[in-house]
Amino acid sequence: MSDRIRVAAEEDIPQDEGLVIPKALTGADDDIALFKDDQGCIFALDNTCPHEVASLAEGWVEDGYVECPLHSSKFDLRTGEAQSLPAPRGVNVHRVEVHDGEVYLYAGERP
């Protein structure tokens, strides 16, 4: 089990957009993108699309998926699984918790 890290206030994460948490803060192999869907649920995924180097935090969030801004691969916010080509594989997901409006990340730990 990884240590929890306070990474943001819940209000810092724009709805249907991403917020990048640098790997220097988390100790993860990649920057981590936090997303808040239209129901207010928060998800954490590796930020880099595995197809080409593109930031998923710059993508579009809709219906439980984030779409890569470069070539439109879609990734499931809950599982990180790739839902469409050209992504050759999914991305890692990380456990997040919200307590009293503060968002805590458990980098490397699956939800």
C-alpha positions, 0 to 999 in steps of 0.5 A: 500500500502506498502512502497517501499524498494530498494533491489538490482541493476538490474545487481545484479540479475542473469538471470534465477537465484534467489537472496534472500532478507531477511525478516528482510529487507522487514518485510515480513513473508518469505524471498523473492526471486527475479528472472530475466527471459530471457527477463529481466523481474524481479519477486518477490516471497516468497522464501520457497516452501510450500511442504518442506522447500527449497529455490526457489532462488536455483531453475531453471528459465525457460519459466516463471516458477521457479522449486523447487530444492528439488522435482521439483514443478513449480511456475508461476513467474507472479502469484505464482501459483503452476503448478505441484505437490507435492506443495500443493499450490502456493506462494505469489508474490510481486510487483517490479519496476525498476527505473534507474537500481535500483530494488524496492520491495513493500513487501506484495503488489501484482503486 
